[in-house]
Amino acid sequence: MTFNVRDFRPEDAAAVAGIVRAAVPYMVTTPEGVAWQVAGAPAARRYRFLVADKGGSLAGCGYQPCATERRYIRDLGAAG
């Protein structure tokens, strides 16, 4: 199983929001919120998002804020 890890693109916002909601259901996450965190937030609150792409479908994402790192990975077996 090979993944292509790349930088987030604006068109990835909906898929990233879905992955985060699946991994952390209590966290309110929207595509607009993800896009804002990447591009619209003040510089000190901006994140660098990376996504794991498998054949054009996002399978995971991670981001690096100033102080900590968080990663969310979708269970590919359950994704069907």
N, CA, C and O atoms as CSV, one atom per row, in Angstrom:
chain,resi,resn,atom,element,x,y,z
A,1,MET,N,N,0.844,-1.167,0.000
A,1,MET,CA,C,0.000,0.000,0.000
A,1,MET,C,C,0.895,1.238,0.000
A,1,MET,O,O,1.635,1.472,0.955
A,2,THR,N,N,0.827,2.020,-1.059
A,2,THR,CA,C,1.669,3.198,-1.193
A,2,THR,C,C,0.812,4.458,-1.124
A,2,THR,O,O,-0.239,4.551,-1.759
A,3,PHE,N,N,1.281,5.415,-0.344
A,3,PHE,CA,C,0.605,6.700,-0.215
A,3,PHE,C,C,1.518,7.792,-0.734
A,3,PHE,O,O,2.741,7.698,-0.632
A,4,ASN,N,N,0.921,8.816,-1.283
A,4,ASN,CA,C,1.645,10.005,-1.680
A,4,ASN,C,C,1.352,11.073,-0.624
A,4,ASN,O,O,0.217,11.537,-0.517
A,5,VAL,N,N,2.351,11.462,0.146
A,5,VAL,CA,C,2.173,12.515,1.150
A,5,VAL,C,C,2.518,13.837,0.488
A,5,VAL,O,O,3.602,14.007,-0.070
A,6,ARG,N,N,1.578,14.769,0.559
A,6,ARG,CA,C,1.756,16.054,-0.116
A,6,ARG,C,C,1.121,17.165,0.710
A,6,ARG,O,O,0.402,16.918,1.678
A,7,ASP,N,N,1.408,18.389,0.300
A,7,ASP,CA,C,0.795,19.544,0.949
A,7,ASP,C,C,-0.700,19.595,0.636
A,7,ASP,O,O,-1.148,19.164,-0.427
A,8,PHE,N,N,-1.445,20.124,1.577
A,8,PHE,CA,C,-2.875,20.371,1.429
A,8,PHE,C,C,-3.116,21.309,0.254
A,8,PHE,O,O,-2.356,22.251,0.028
A,9,ARG,N,N,-4.180,21.041,-0.486
A,9,ARG,CA,C,-4.665,21.947,-1.540
A,9,ARG,C,C,-6.068,22.393,-1.145
A,9,ARG,O,O,-6.774,21.654,-0.459
A,10,PRO,N,N,-6.486,23.584,-1.564
A,10,PRO,CA,C,-7.820,24.063,-1.171
A,10,PRO,C,C,-8.942,23.071,-1.486
A,10,PRO,O,O,-9.914,22.987,-0.736
A,11,GLU,N,N,-8.824,22.333,-2.566
A,11,GLU,CA,C,-9.879,21.375,-2.924
A,11,GLU,C,C,-9.914,20.155,-1.990
A,11,GLU,O,O,-10.828,19.337,-2.087
A,12,ASP,N,N,-8.943,20.025,-1.099
A,12,ASP,CA,C,-8.902,18.928,-0.126
A,12,ASP,C,C,-9.712,19.227,1.137
A,12,ASP,O,O,-9.871,18.346,1.982
A,13,ALA,N,N,-10.221,20.439,1.280
A,13,ALA,CA,C,-10.835,20.867,2.543
A,13,ALA,C,C,-11.975,19.953,2.987
A,13,ALA,O,O,-12.047,19.598,4.163
A,14,ALA,N,N,-12.858,19.568,2.084
A,14,ALA,CA,C,-13.992,18.720,2.467
A,14,ALA,C,C,-13.522,17.342,2.928
A,14,ALA,O,O,-14.027,16.818,3.921
A,15,ALA,N,N,-12.571,16.758,2.223
A,15,ALA,CA,C,-12.066,15.433,2.603
A,15,ALA,C,C,-11.334,15.487,3.939
A,15,ALA,O,O,-11.495,14.591,4.767
A,16,VAL,N,N,-10.536,16.523,4.158
A,16,VAL,CA,C,-9.814,16.657,5.430
A,16,VAL,C,C,-10.810,16.826,6.579
A,16,VAL,O,O,-10.647,16.217,7.636
A,17,ALA,N,N,-11.832,17.645,6.376
A,17,ALA,CA,C,-12.849,17.821,7.422
A,17,ALA,C,C,-13.523,16.489,7.734
A,17,ALA,O,O,-13.784,16.190,8.899
A,18,GLY,N,N,-13.808,15.694,6.720
A,18,GLY,CA,C,-14.418,14.383,6.935
A,18,GLY,C,C,-13.519,13.437,7.709
A,18,GLY,O,O,-13.990,12.705,8.579
A,19,ILE,N,N,-12.239,13.445,7.404
A,19,ILE,CA,C,-11.283,12.586,8.107
A,19,ILE,C,C,-11.189,12.996,9.575
A,19,ILE,O,O,-11.204,12.143,10.463
A,20,VAL,N,N,-11.093,14.295,9.828
A,20,VAL,CA,C,-10.991,14.773,11.216
A,20,VAL,C,C,-12.272,14.447,11.981
A,20,VAL,O,O,-12.205,14.016,13.132
A,21,ARG,N,N,-13.440,14.648,11.359
A,21,ARG,CA,C,-14.711,14.322,12.032
A,21,ARG,C,C,-14.806,12.832,12.354
A,21,ARG,O,O,-15.321,12.459,13.408
A,22,ALA,N,N,-14.316,11.978,11.456
A,22,ALA,CA,C,-14.350,10.528,11.707
A,22,ALA,C,C,-13.420,10.144,12.852
A,22,ALA,O,O,-13.742,9.264,13.651
A,23,ALA,N,N,-12.276,10.800,12.930
A,23,ALA,CA,C,-11.290,10.463,13.960
A,23,ALA,C,C,-11.621,11.086,15.309
A,23,ALA,O,O,-11.364,10.486,16.353
A,24,VAL,N,N,-12.190,12.288,15.292
A,24,VAL,CA,C,-12.485,13.026,16.532
A,24,VAL,C,C,-13.909,13.577,16.413
A,24,VAL,O,O,-14.088,14.765,16.147
A,25,PRO,N,N,-14.927,12.721,16.607
A,25,PRO,CA,C,-16.304,13.132,16.335
A,25,PRO,C,C,-16.807,14.301,17.178
A,25,PRO,O,O,-17.732,14.997,16.760
A,26,TYR,N,N,-16.232,14.532,18.337
A,26,TYR,CA,C,-16.686,15.639,19.186
A,26,TYR,C,C,-16.117,16.986,18.753
A,26,TYR,O,O,-16.555,18.025,19.248
A,27,MET,N,N,-15.150,16.988,17.838
A,27,MET,CA,C,-14.550,18.239,17.368
A,27,MET,C,C,-15.363,18.767,16.178
A,27,MET,O,O,-15.521,18.079,15.169
A,28,VAL,N,N,-15.865,19.976,16.308
A,28,VAL,CA,C,-16.617,20.580,15.211
A,28,VAL,C,C,-15.627,20.986,14.126
A,28,VAL,O,O,-14.771,21.843,14.342
A,29,THR,N,N,-15.753,20.361,12.958
A,29,THR,CA,C,-14.824,20.608,11.858
A,29,THR,C,C,-15.613,20.750,10.572
A,29,THR,O,O,-16.425,19.888,10.237
A,30,THR,N,N,-15.377,21.842,9.846
A,30,THR,CA,C,-16.030,22.076,8.561
A,30,THR,C,C,-14.968,22.327,7.501
A,30,THR,O,O,-13.841,22.696,7.830
A,31,PRO,N,N,-15.318,22.130,6.222
A,31,PRO,CA,C,-14.364,22.457,5.165
A,31,PRO,C,C,-13.921,23.923,5.219
A,31,PRO,O,O,-12.755,24.235,4.975
A,32,GLU,N,N,-14.851,24.807,5.538
A,32,GLU,CA,C,-14.508,26.230,5.632
A,32,GLU,C,C,-13.525,26.485,6.767
A,32,GLU,O,O,-12.606,27.293,6.632
A,33,GLY,N,N,-13.722,25.798,7.880
A,33,GLY,CA,C,-12.804,25.947,9.010
A,33,GLY,C,C,-11.412,25.440,8.697
A,33,GLY,O,O,-10.417,26.055,9.083
A,34,VAL,N,N,-11.342,24.311,7.993
A,34,VAL,CA,C,-10.036,23.768,7.596
A,34,VAL,C,C,-9.330,24.746,6.667
A,34,VAL,O,O,-8.149,25.038,6.854
A,35,ALA,N,N,-10.050,25.254,5.663
A,35,ALA,CA,C,-9.446,26.205,4.722
A,35,ALA,C,C,-8.965,27.456,5.446
A,35,ALA,O,O,-7.907,27.992,5.118
A,36,TRP,N,N,-9.731,27.927,6.427
A,36,TRP,CA,C,-9.327,29.112,7.185
A,36,TRP,C,C,-8.065,28.837,7.993
A,36,TRP,O,O,-7.176,29.687,8.049
A,37,GLN,N,N,-7.968,27.652,8.628
A,37,GLN,CA,C,-6.776,27.321,9.411
A,37,GLN,C,C,-5.523,27.317,8.543
A,37,GLN,O,O,-4.441,27.677,9.006
A,38,VAL,N,N,-5.670,26.913,7.296
A,38,VAL,CA,C,-4.515,26.827,6.398
A,38,VAL,C,C,-4.132,28.195,5.852
A,38,VAL,O,O,-2.948,28.531,5.814
A,39,ALA,N,N,-5.110,28.989,5.428
A,39,ALA,CA,C,-4.785,30.213,4.692
A,39,ALA,C,C,-5.240,31.506,5.353
A,39,ALA,O,O,-4.597,32.540,5.168
A,40,GLY,N,N,-6.322,31.483,6.112
A,40,GLY,CA,C,-6.895,32.729,6.579
A,40,GLY,C,C,-6.582,33.114,8.005
A,40,GLY,O,O,-6.805,34.258,8.404
A,41,ALA,N,N,-6.075,32.186,8.772
A,41,ALA,CA,C,-5.806,32.467,10.183
A,41,ALA,C,C,-4.633,33.431,10.326
A,41,ALA,O,O,-3.783,33.506,9.438
A,42,PRO,N,N,-4.578,34.169,11.436
A,42,PRO,CA,C,-3.390,34.990,11.683
A,42,PRO,C,C,-2.139,34.105,11.662
A,42,PRO,O,O,-2.209,32.922,11.993
A,43,ALA,N,N,-1.031,34.663,11.285
A,43,ALA,CA,C,0.203,33.884,11.087
A,43,ALA,C,C,0.545,32.998,12.282
A,43,ALA,O,O,1.003,31.871,12.092
A,44,ALA,N,N,0.338,33.470,13.487
A,44,ALA,CA,C,0.686,32.691,14.678
A,44,ALA,C,C,-0.248,31.503,14.895
A,44,ALA,O,O,0.086,30.592,15.653
A,45,ARG,N,N,-1.409,31.497,14.245
A,45,ARG,CA,C,-2.379,30.406,14.412
A,45,ARG,C,C,-2.501,29.541,13.169
A,45,ARG,O,O,-3.343,28.643,13.127
A,46,ARG,N,N,-1.690,29.789,12.169
A,46,ARG,CA,C,-1.774,29.052,10.911
A,46,ARG,C,C,-1.133,27.678,11.039
A,46,ARG,O,O,-0.158,27.506,11.771
A,47,TYR,N,N,-1.682,26.705,10.327
A,47,TYR,CA,C,-1.156,25.344,10.328
A,47,TYR,C,C,-0.625,24.981,8.949
A,47,TYR,O,O,-1.074,25.522,7.938
A,48,ARG,N,N,0.327,24.069,8.915
A,48,ARG,CA,C,0.742,23.454,7.657
A,48,ARG,C,C,0.122,22.063,7.631
A,48,ARG,O,O,0.498,21.194,8.418
A,49,PHE,N,N,-0.820,21.857,6.731
A,49,PHE,CA,C,-1.476,20.568,6.596
A,49,PHE,C,C,-0.767,19.731,5.552
A,49,PHE,O,O,-0.373,20.228,4.497
A,50,LEU,N,N,-0.609,18.445,5.860
A,50,LEU,CA,C,-0.145,17.452,4.900
A,50,LEU,C,C,-1.252,16.419,4.768
A,50,LEU,O,O,-1.959,16.129,5.732
A,51,VAL,N,N,-1.397,15.868,3.577
A,51,VAL,CA,C,-2.409,14.843,3.357
A,51,VAL,C,C,-1.753,13.597,2.783
A,51,VAL,O,O,-0.737,13.674,2.092
A,52,ALA,N,N,-2.350,12.449,3.079
A,52,ALA,CA,C,-1.914,11.171,2.510
A,52,ALA,C,C,-2.917,10.808,1.429
A,52,ALA,O,O,-4.085,10.543,1.715
A,53,ASP,N,N,-2.459,10.798,0.201
A,53,ASP,CA,C,-3.297,10.558,-0.967
A,53,ASP,C,C,-3.027,9.149,-1.476
A,53,ASP,O,O,-1.874,8.767,-1.677
A,54,LYS,N,N,-4.083,8.381,-1.682
A,54,LYS,CA,C,-3.945,7.042,-2.251
A,54,LYS,C,C,-4.873,6.952,-3.451
A,54,LYS,O,O,-6.086,6.801,-3.306
A,55,GLY,N,N,-4.296,7.046,-4.618
A,55,GLY,CA,C,-5.082,6.930,-5.844
A,55,GLY,C,C,-6.148,7.986,-6.001
A,55,GLY,O,O,-7.230,7.693,-6.509
A,56,GLY,N,N,-5.877,9.207,-5.581
A,56,GLY,CA,C,-6.832,10.298,-5.722
A,56,GLY,C,C,-7.809,10.434,-4.572
A,56,GLY,O,O,-8.631,11.351,-4.572
A,57,SER,N,N,-7.743,9.547,-3.594
A,57,SER,CA,C,-8.613,9.609,-2.425
A,57,SER,C,C,-7.757,9.859,-1.191
A,57,SER,O,O,-6.738,9.198,-0.990
A,58,LEU,N,N,-8.174,10.813,-0.368
A,58,LEU,CA,C,-7.395,11.103,0.833
A,58,LEU,C,C,-7.655,10.045,1.897
A,58,LEU,O,O,-8.803,9.717,2.198
A,59,ALA,N,N,-6.578,9.518,2.458
A,59,ALA,CA,C,-6.669,8.468,3.467
A,59,ALA,C,C,-6.252,8.960,4.843
A,59,ALA,O,O,-6.496,8.275,5.836
A,60,GLY,N,N,-5.634,10.124,4.927
A,60,GLY,CA,C,-5.201,10.649,6.210
A,60,GLY,C,C,-4.697,12.058,6.065
A,60,GLY,O,O,-4.481,12.547,4.956
A,61,CYS,N,N,-4.512,12.707,7.190
A,61,CYS,CA,C,-3.987,14.065,7.173
A,61,CYS,C,C,-3.266,14.318,8.485
A,61,CYS,O,O,-3.475,13.615,9.474
A,62,GLY,N,N,-2.437,15.305,8.475
A,62,GLY,CA,C,-1.740,15.732,9.671
A,62,GLY,C,C,-1.410,17.197,9.532
A,62,GLY,O,O,-1.345,17.733,8.426
A,63,TYR,N,N,-1.206,17.835,10.653
A,63,TYR,CA,C,-0.821,19.241,10.573
A,63,TYR,C,C,0.199,19.561,11.633
A,63,TYR,O,O,0.314,18.880,12.653
A,64,GLN,N,N,0.929,20.606,11.366
A,64,GLN,CA,C,1.990,21.034,12.271
A,64,GLN,C,C,1.752,22.482,12.672
A,64,GLN,O,O,2.103,23.398,11.928
A,65,PRO,N,N,1.154,22.696,13.850
A,65,PRO,CA,C,1.076,24.064,14.356
A,65,PRO,C,C,2.400,24.447,15.009
A,65,PRO,O,O,3.373,23.696,14.939
A,66,CYS,N,N,2.432,25.579,15.624
A,66,CYS,CA,C,3.684,26.057,16.212
A,66,CYS,C,C,4.220,25.138,17.305
A,66,CYS,O,O,5.430,24.915,17.364
A,67,ALA,N,N,3.363,24.594,18.175
A,67,ALA,CA,C,3.859,23.897,19.362
A,67,ALA,C,C,3.699,22.383,19.342
A,67,ALA,O,O,4.542,21.685,19.904
A,68,THR,N,N,2.659,21.850,18.721
A,68,THR,CA,C,2.403,20.410,18.785
A,68,THR,C,C,2.060,19.858,17.411
A,68,THR,O,O,1.840,20.608,16.460
A,69,GLU,N,N,2.020,18.547,17.325
A,69,GLU,CA,C,1.678,17.870,16.080
A,69,GLU,C,C,0.501,16.943,16.340
A,69,GLU,O,O,0.436,16.281,17.376
A,70,ARG,N,N,-0.429,16.901,15.391
A,70,ARG,CA,C,-1.560,15.978,15.490
A,70,ARG,C,C,-1.717,15.273,14.155
A,70,ARG,O,O,-1.506,15.860,13.093
A,71,ARG,N,N,-2.091,14.007,14.230
A,71,ARG,CA,C,-2.302,13.225,13.017
A,71,ARG,C,C,-3.611,12.459,13.142
A,71,ARG,O,O,-3.972,11.989,14.221
A,72,TYR,N,N,-4.305,12.344,12.038
A,72,TYR,CA,C,-5.523,11.548,11.978
A,72,TYR,C,C,-5.387,10.615,10.789
A,72,TYR,O,O,-5.022,11.043,9.694
A,73,ILE,N,N,-5.679,9.349,11.003
A,73,ILE,CA,C,-5.564,8.366,9.935
A,73,ILE,C,C,-6.878,7.603,9.852
A,73,ILE,O,O,-7.391,7.111,10.858
A,74,ARG,N,N,-7.406,7.513,8.658
A,74,ARG,CA,C,-8.640,6.776,8.434
A,74,ARG,C,C,-8.312,5.293,8.312
A,74,ARG,O,O,-7.310,4.921,7.702
A,75,ASP,N,N,-9.158,4.451,8.893
A,75,ASP,CA,C,-9.004,3.006,8.765
A,75,ASP,C,C,-9.441,2.628,7.357
A,75,ASP,O,O,-10.634,2.638,7.054
A,76,LEU,N,N,-8.486,2.295,6.496
A,76,LEU,CA,C,-8.799,1.995,5.103
A,76,LEU,C,C,-9.670,0.756,4.971
A,76,LEU,O,O,-10.427,0.639,4.007
A,77,GLY,N,N,-9.579,-0.168,5.915
A,77,GLY,CA,C,-10.420,-1.354,5.861
A,77,GLY,C,C,-11.888,-1.017,6.037
A,77,GLY,O,O,-12.749,-1.671,5.449
A,78,ALA,N,N,-12.183,-0.011,6.834
A,78,ALA,CA,C,-13.565,0.383,7.087
A,78,ALA,C,C,-14.079,1.370,6.054
A,78,ALA,O,O,-15.286,1.589,5.962
A,79,ALA,N,N,-13.181,1.974,5.270
A,79,ALA,CA,C,-13.593,3.009,4.322
A,79,ALA,C,C,-14.382,2.418,3.167
A,79,ALA,O,O,-15.194,3.108,2.549
A,80,GLY,N,N,-14.151,1.152,2.873
A,80,GLY,CA,C,-14.887,0.448,1.833
A,80,GLY,C,C,-14.700,1.039,0.526
A,80,GLY,O,O,-15.260,0.554,-0.457
